[in-house]
Structure formats: structure tokens, C-alpha cells
Amino acid sequence: MQELLRQTREILKRDPRLAGLRVSADEGELHLLVGDDRFARLLPTDKQGVWRLEYFHNRERWESIDFRGTLRECVQFLSENTHYHFWEG
């Protein structure tokens, strides 16, 4: 899990839209945070190296996003779909 955290931090650091996010691990999931607020989480699927996404809808509940991909693809999807960026609105 430490290697996945390191990789995710590197991916976030390279993206100006997501560079301020933090990442943490919790029971095999990766959580993306803005300050102390949860933003999104990446959950492993049955397929090695493929993750699915959920975002914290209105800061009240997890809502699934219809997207699966590698760690990099998931972070890129979140970066490109700015309507998920509650901290910018």
C-alpha cells in the first residue's frame, strides 16, 4: 500500500488542478482529501491494477462514478471532470 500511496502522491503533484490534494489509505482504499474534507476514493476491483471511483457527493455520501481504470487514469478523470471539484465552487 505504501507504494500505491507514493505513486498517487506523485501523480497528484504533477497535476496543477489536483496538486493540493492529500491521499491516505484506509483498508485497501485510497482516499483523496482537500484539507480534512474527503473528496474521492479509489477502490480496487477484482482485476489487478484496475480501480473504480466514488466521490463524496455534497459532502454527505459516497456516490459511484461510472469509470474504471488504472490509478493514473482515475486521477486524470477526476482532474478533467471539474464538476467534482467542490472546493472550486
DSSP file with accessible surface (Angstrom, degrees, kcal/mol):
  #  RESIDUE AA STRUCTURE BP1 BP2  ACC     N-H-->O    O-->H-N    N-H-->O    O-->H-N    TCO  KAPPA ALPHA  PHI   PSI    X-CA   Y-CA   Z-CA
    1    1 A M     >        0   0   91      0, 0.0     4,-2.3     0, 0.0     5,-0.2   0.000 360.0 360.0 360.0 -33.4    0.0    0.0    0.0
    2    2 A Q  H  >  +     0   0  142      1,-0.2     4,-2.3     2,-0.2     5,-0.1   0.887 360.0  51.3 -60.1 -37.8    2.9    2.4    0.7
    3    3 A E  H  > S+     0   0   94      2,-0.2     4,-2.7     1,-0.2    -1,-0.2   0.899 108.7  50.8 -67.4 -39.0    4.0    2.1   -2.9
    4    4 A L  H  > S+     0   0   48      2,-0.2     4,-2.6     1,-0.2    -2,-0.2   0.904 110.0  50.5 -64.5 -39.8    0.5    3.0   -4.1
    5    5 A L  H  X S+     0   0    9     -4,-2.3     4,-2.5     2,-0.2    -2,-0.2   0.932 111.0  48.5 -61.8 -44.7    0.4    6.0   -1.8
    6    6 A R  H  X S+     0   0  121     -4,-2.3     4,-2.1     2,-0.2    -2,-0.2   0.936 112.4  48.2 -61.5 -46.2    3.8    7.1   -3.2
    7    7 A Q  H  X S+     0   0   73     -4,-2.7     4,-2.4     1,-0.2    -1,-0.2   0.921 111.8  49.4 -60.6 -44.4    2.6    6.7   -6.8
    8    8 A T  H  X S+     0   0    0     -4,-2.6     4,-2.8     1,-0.2     5,-0.2   0.914 109.0  52.2 -64.7 -41.2   -0.6    8.6   -6.1
    9    9 A R  H  X S+     0   0  122     -4,-2.5     4,-2.4     1,-0.2    -1,-0.2   0.908 110.3  49.2 -60.7 -41.0    1.2   11.5   -4.5
   10   10 A E  H  X S+     0   0   54     -4,-2.1     4,-1.4     2,-0.2    -1,-0.2   0.916 111.2  48.7 -64.3 -43.2    3.5   11.7   -7.5
   11   11 A I  H  X S+     0   0   15     -4,-2.4     4,-0.5     1,-0.2     3,-0.3   0.935 113.8  46.6 -63.0 -46.0    0.5   11.7   -9.9
   12   12 A L  H >< S+     0   0    5     -4,-2.8     3,-1.3     1,-0.2     6,-0.3   0.905 107.7  56.5 -63.0 -42.1   -1.3   14.4   -7.9
   13   13 A K  H 3< S+     0   0  133     -4,-2.4    -1,-0.2     1,-0.3    -2,-0.2   0.839 104.8  53.0 -61.3 -31.0    1.8   16.6   -7.6
   14   14 A R  H 3< S+     0   0  160     -4,-1.4    -1,-0.3    -3,-0.3    -2,-0.2   0.587  96.0  76.8 -82.0 -10.9    2.2   16.7  -11.4
   15   15 A D    XX  -     0   0   26     -3,-1.3     4,-1.3    -4,-0.5     3,-1.3  -0.890  66.5-157.0-106.5 113.4   -1.4   17.9  -12.0
   16   16 A P  T 34 S+     0   0  121      0, 0.0     4,-0.3     0, 0.0    -1,-0.1   0.816  93.4  55.2 -60.0 -29.0   -1.9   21.6  -11.2
   17   17 A R  T 34 S+     0   0  118      1,-0.2     3,-0.1     2,-0.1    -5,-0.1   0.762 122.4  26.5 -74.3 -23.5   -5.6   21.1  -10.6
   18   18 A L  T X4 S+     0   0    1     -3,-1.3     3,-2.2    -6,-0.3    -1,-0.2   0.354  86.0 109.3-119.6   4.2   -5.1   18.4   -8.0
   19   19 A A  T 3< S+     0   0   51     -4,-1.3    -2,-0.1     1,-0.3    -1,-0.1   0.772  77.0  56.1 -59.1 -26.2   -1.7   19.3   -6.6
   20   20 A G  T 3  S+     0   0   72     -4,-0.3    15,-0.4    -3,-0.1    -1,-0.3   0.534  85.5 106.8 -85.2  -3.5   -3.1   20.5   -3.3
   21   21 A L    <   -     0   0   16     -3,-2.2     2,-0.3    -9,-0.1    13,-0.2  -0.402  57.6-147.2 -75.1 151.4   -4.9   17.2   -2.6
   22   22 A R  E     -A   33   0A 119     11,-2.8    11,-2.8    13,-0.1     2,-0.4  -0.784   8.4-148.8-109.0 160.0   -3.7   14.8    0.0
   23   23 A V  E     +A   32   0A   7     -2,-0.3     2,-0.3     9,-0.2     9,-0.2  -0.984  16.3 174.9-130.4 140.9   -4.0   11.0   -0.2
   24   24 A S  E     -A   31   0A  44      7,-2.2     7,-3.2    -2,-0.4     2,-0.4  -0.935  24.0-126.3-137.5 163.9   -4.4    8.4    2.6
   25   25 A A  E     +A   30   0A  41     -2,-0.3     2,-0.3     5,-0.2     5,-0.2  -0.907  23.1 175.7-113.6 141.3   -5.0    4.7    2.7
   26   26 A D  E >  S-A   29   0A  83      3,-2.3     3,-1.8    -2,-0.4    -2,-0.0  -0.871  70.7 -32.1-148.0 107.5   -7.8    3.0    4.6
   27   27 A E  T 3  S-     0   0  184     -2,-0.3     3,-0.1     1,-0.3    -2,-0.0   0.875 126.4 -41.1  50.9  48.1   -8.4   -0.7    4.4
   28   28 A G  T 3  S+     0   0   31      1,-0.3     2,-0.3    15,-0.1    -1,-0.3   0.396 118.0 109.1  86.6  -4.4   -7.2   -1.1    0.9
   29   29 A E  E <   -A   26   0A  41     -3,-1.8    -3,-2.3    14,-0.1     2,-0.5  -0.756  62.0-137.3-101.1 153.0   -8.9    2.1   -0.4
   30   30 A L  E     -AB  25  42A   0     12,-2.3    12,-2.9    -2,-0.3     2,-0.5  -0.944  18.9-159.9-108.4 126.4   -7.1    5.3   -1.4
   31   31 A H  E     -AB  24  41A  13     -7,-3.2    -7,-2.2    -2,-0.5     2,-0.5  -0.928   5.0-152.0-109.7 130.1   -8.9    8.5   -0.2
   32   32 A L  E     -AB  23  40A   0      8,-3.2     7,-3.0    -2,-0.5     8,-1.3  -0.853  20.5-169.6 -98.8 133.1   -8.2   11.9   -1.8
   33   33 A L  E     -AB  22  38A  19    -11,-2.8   -11,-2.8    -2,-0.5     2,-0.6  -0.945  26.4-152.3-128.7 144.8   -8.7   14.8    0.6
   34   34 A V  E >  S- B   0  37A  33      3,-2.8     3,-2.5    -2,-0.4     2,-0.3  -0.970  83.2 -46.1-109.1 108.0   -8.9   18.6    0.3
   35   35 A G  T 3  S-     0   0   45     -2,-0.6   -13,-0.1   -15,-0.4    -2,-0.0  -0.503 123.9 -28.3  63.1-122.0   -7.6   19.7    3.7
   36   36 A D  T 3  S+     0   0  144     -2,-0.3     2,-0.4    -3,-0.1    -1,-0.3   0.385 118.3 103.4-101.3  -0.6   -9.5   17.5    6.0
   37   37 A D  E <  S-B   34   0A  73     -3,-2.5    -3,-2.8     1,-0.0     2,-0.2  -0.727  73.2-124.3 -88.6 131.8  -12.5   17.0    3.7
   38   38 A R  E     +B   33   0A 107     -2,-0.4    -5,-0.2    -5,-0.2     3,-0.1  -0.497  32.9 170.6 -70.7 139.3  -12.9   13.8    1.8
   39   39 A F  E     -     0   0A   2     -7,-3.0    17,-2.3     1,-0.5     2,-0.3   0.724  58.0 -18.1-115.2 -52.8  -13.2   14.4   -2.0
   40   40 A A  E     -BC  32  55A   0     -8,-1.3    -8,-3.2    15,-0.3    -1,-0.5  -0.964  51.6-146.4-152.7 163.4  -13.0   11.0   -3.7
   41   41 A R  E     -BC  31  54A  44     13,-2.8    13,-2.0    -2,-0.3     2,-0.5  -0.992   8.0-145.4-138.5 148.4  -11.9    7.4   -3.1
   42   42 A L  E     -BC  30  53A   0    -12,-2.9   -12,-2.3    -2,-0.4    11,-0.2  -0.959  17.1-165.6-111.9 129.0  -10.4    4.8   -5.3
   43   43 A L  E     - C   0  52A  12      9,-2.7     9,-2.7    -2,-0.5   -14,-0.1  -0.945  21.8-117.7-118.5 133.2  -11.4    1.2   -4.7
   44   44 A P  E     - C   0  51A  69      0, 0.0     7,-0.2     0, 0.0     2,-0.2  -0.356  27.8-149.5 -67.0 147.3   -9.6   -1.8   -6.1
   45   45 A T        -     0   0   30      5,-2.2     5,-0.2     2,-0.5     4,-0.2  -0.496  34.5 -93.7-102.6-177.8  -11.6   -4.0   -8.4
   46   46 A D  S    S+     0   0  180     -2,-0.2     2,-0.5     2,-0.1     5,-0.1   0.715 106.7  82.9 -69.1 -20.2  -11.2   -7.8   -8.9
   47   47 A K  S >  S-     0   0  149      3,-0.1     3,-2.1     1,-0.1    -2,-0.5  -0.762  94.5-108.7 -91.6 125.6   -8.9   -7.0  -11.9
   48   48 A Q  T 3  S+     0   0  187     -2,-0.5     3,-0.1     1,-0.3    -2,-0.1  -0.234  99.9   8.3 -53.4 127.7   -5.3   -6.4  -10.9
   49   49 A G  T 3  S+     0   0   41      1,-0.2     2,-0.4    -4,-0.2    22,-0.3   0.482 101.2 115.6  81.6   3.2   -4.3   -2.7  -11.3
   50   50 A V    <   -     0   0   30     -3,-2.1    -5,-2.2    -5,-0.2     2,-0.3  -0.904  42.5-173.4-110.8 133.8   -7.9   -1.5  -12.1
   51   51 A W  E     -CD  44  69A  17     18,-3.2    18,-2.0    -2,-0.4     2,-0.3  -0.838  13.7-145.0-120.9 156.7   -9.7    0.9   -9.7
   52   52 A R  E     -CD  43  68A  69     -9,-2.7    -9,-2.7    -2,-0.3     2,-0.4  -0.871  20.7-129.4-119.0 159.1  -13.2    2.3   -9.5
   53   53 A L  E     +CD  42  65A   0     14,-1.1    12,-2.5    12,-0.6     2,-0.3  -0.830  23.2 174.1-113.1 147.2  -14.1    5.7   -8.3
   54   54 A E  E     -CD  41  64A  21    -13,-2.0   -13,-2.8    -2,-0.4     2,-0.3  -0.979  14.4-156.2-139.6 146.5  -16.5    7.2   -5.9
   55   55 A Y  E     -CD  40  63A  35      8,-2.5     8,-2.5    -2,-0.3     2,-1.3  -0.896  29.1-108.1-121.6 159.1  -16.8   10.8   -4.9
   56   56 A F  E >   - D   0  62A  22    -17,-2.3     3,-1.5    -2,-0.3     2,-0.2  -0.679  39.9-145.4 -88.8  93.5  -18.2   12.4   -1.7
   57   57 A H  E >> S- D   0  61A  41      4,-2.1     3,-2.6    -2,-1.3     4,-1.4  -0.423  73.8 -19.7 -68.5 122.5  -21.5   13.9   -3.0
   58   58 A N  T 34 S-     0   0  112      1,-0.3    -1,-0.3    -2,-0.2    -2,-0.0   0.761 112.9 -77.5  50.4  26.4  -22.4   17.1   -1.3
   59   59 A R  T <4 S+     0   0  127     -3,-1.5    -1,-0.3     2,-0.2    -2,-0.2   0.763 124.0  88.7  57.8  27.7  -20.1   16.1    1.5
   60   60 A E  T <4 S+     0   0  146     -3,-2.6     2,-0.3     1,-0.4    -2,-0.2   0.684  87.9   5.6-122.0 -36.6  -22.8   13.7    2.7
   61   61 A R  E  < S-D   57   0A 122     -4,-1.4    -4,-2.1    -6,-0.0    -1,-0.4  -0.995  70.6-100.8-153.4 154.5  -22.5   10.3    1.0
   62   62 A W  E     -D   56   0A  55     -2,-0.3     2,-0.4    -6,-0.2    -6,-0.2  -0.620  36.2-169.2 -77.9 134.1  -20.3    8.3   -1.3
   63   63 A E  E     -D   55   0A  68     -8,-2.5    -8,-2.5    -2,-0.3     2,-0.1  -0.996  20.8-121.6-127.8 131.4  -21.6    8.2   -4.9
   64   64 A S  E     -D   54   0A  73     -2,-0.4     2,-0.4   -10,-0.2   -10,-0.3  -0.412  17.2-146.7 -72.3 141.7  -20.2    5.8   -7.5
   65   65 A I  E     -D   53   0A   8    -12,-2.5     2,-2.5     2,-0.2   -12,-0.6  -0.920  22.0-122.3-105.8 135.6  -18.7    7.3  -10.7
   66   66 A D  E    S+     0   0A 167     -2,-0.4     2,-0.3   -14,-0.1   -12,-0.1  -0.454  77.4 102.0 -79.0  70.3  -19.2    5.1  -13.8
   67   67 A F  E     -     0   0A  57     -2,-2.5   -14,-1.1   -14,-0.2     2,-0.3  -0.964  42.4-179.9-153.5 137.4  -15.4    4.9  -14.6
   68   68 A R  E     +D   52   0A 151     -2,-0.3     2,-0.3   -16,-0.2   -16,-0.2  -0.993  25.8 116.6-136.0 144.4  -12.8    2.3  -14.0
   69   69 A G  E     -D   51   0A   5    -18,-2.0   -18,-3.2    -2,-0.3    -2,-0.0  -0.980  60.5 -47.8-178.8-173.5   -9.1    2.4  -14.9
   70   70 A T     >  -     0   0   60     -2,-0.3     4,-2.7   -20,-0.2     5,-0.2  -0.207  63.3 -97.6 -67.9 169.1   -5.6    2.4  -13.7
   71   71 A L  H  > S+     0   0   11    -22,-0.3     4,-2.2     1,-0.2     5,-0.2   0.941 127.2  47.5 -53.9 -48.5   -4.6    4.7  -10.8
   72   72 A R  H  > S+     0   0  130      1,-0.2     4,-2.5     2,-0.2    -1,-0.2   0.909 111.2  50.6 -62.2 -43.3   -3.3    7.3  -13.2
   73   73 A E  H  > S+     0   0   93      2,-0.2     4,-2.5     1,-0.2    -1,-0.2   0.898 109.8  50.6 -64.7 -39.2   -6.4    7.1  -15.4
   74   74 A C  H  X S+     0   0    0     -4,-2.7     4,-2.2     2,-0.2    -2,-0.2   0.931 112.2  45.8 -65.0 -45.0   -8.7    7.6  -12.4
   75   75 A V  H  X S+     0   0    1     -4,-2.2     4,-2.3    -5,-0.2    -2,-0.2   0.921 112.7  51.3 -65.5 -40.4   -6.8   10.6  -11.2
   76   76 A Q  H  X S+     0   0   95     -4,-2.5     4,-2.5    -5,-0.2    -2,-0.2   0.919 107.8  53.0 -62.3 -42.1   -6.8   12.1  -14.7
   77   77 A F  H  X S+     0   0   38     -4,-2.5     4,-1.6     1,-0.2    -1,-0.2   0.933 110.1  47.5 -57.8 -46.9  -10.5   11.5  -14.9
   78   78 A L  H  < S+     0   0    0     -4,-2.2     6,-0.2     1,-0.2    -1,-0.2   0.891 111.9  50.8 -63.5 -37.5  -11.1   13.4  -11.7
   79   79 A S  H  < S+     0   0    1     -4,-2.3    -2,-0.2     1,-0.2    -1,-0.2   0.916 113.0  44.5 -65.3 -42.9   -8.8   16.2  -12.9
   80   80 A E  H  < S+     0   0  104     -4,-2.5     2,-1.0     1,-0.2    -1,-0.2   0.715 104.8  64.4 -77.7 -21.7  -10.6   16.6  -16.2
   81   81 A N    ><  +     0   0   43     -4,-1.6     3,-1.9    -5,-0.2    -1,-0.2  -0.665  63.1 173.5-105.0  78.5  -14.1   16.5  -14.8
   82   82 A T  G >   +     0   0   66     -2,-1.0     3,-2.0     1,-0.3     6,-0.2   0.593  62.2  83.0 -69.1 -11.8  -14.0   19.6  -12.7
   83   83 A H  G 3  S+     0   0  136      1,-0.3    -1,-0.3    -3,-0.1    -5,-0.0   0.683  87.9  59.4 -66.8 -11.3  -17.7   19.5  -11.7
   84   84 A Y  G <  S+     0   0   36     -3,-1.9     2,-1.7    -6,-0.2    -1,-0.3   0.553  80.3  96.6 -85.7  -7.8  -16.5   17.0   -9.0
   85   85 A H    X   +     0   0    6     -3,-2.0     3,-1.8     1,-0.2     4,-0.5  -0.532  47.4 173.3 -86.5  82.9  -14.2   19.7   -7.5
   86   86 A F  G >  S+     0   0   53     -2,-1.7     3,-0.9     1,-0.3    -1,-0.2   0.789  72.6  64.8 -62.7 -27.0  -16.4   21.1   -4.7
   87   87 A W  G 3  S+     0   0   79      1,-0.2    -1,-0.3    -3,-0.2    -2,-0.1   0.670  98.3  54.7 -74.6 -12.7  -13.7   23.3   -3.4
   88   88 A E  G <         0   0  109     -3,-1.8    -1,-0.2    -6,-0.2    -2,-0.2   0.561 360.0 360.0 -92.3 -11.9  -13.6   25.4   -6.6
   89   89 A G    <         0   0  109     -3,-0.9    -2,-0.1    -4,-0.5    -3,-0.1   0.526 360.0 360.0-100.5 360.0  -17.4   26.2   -6.5
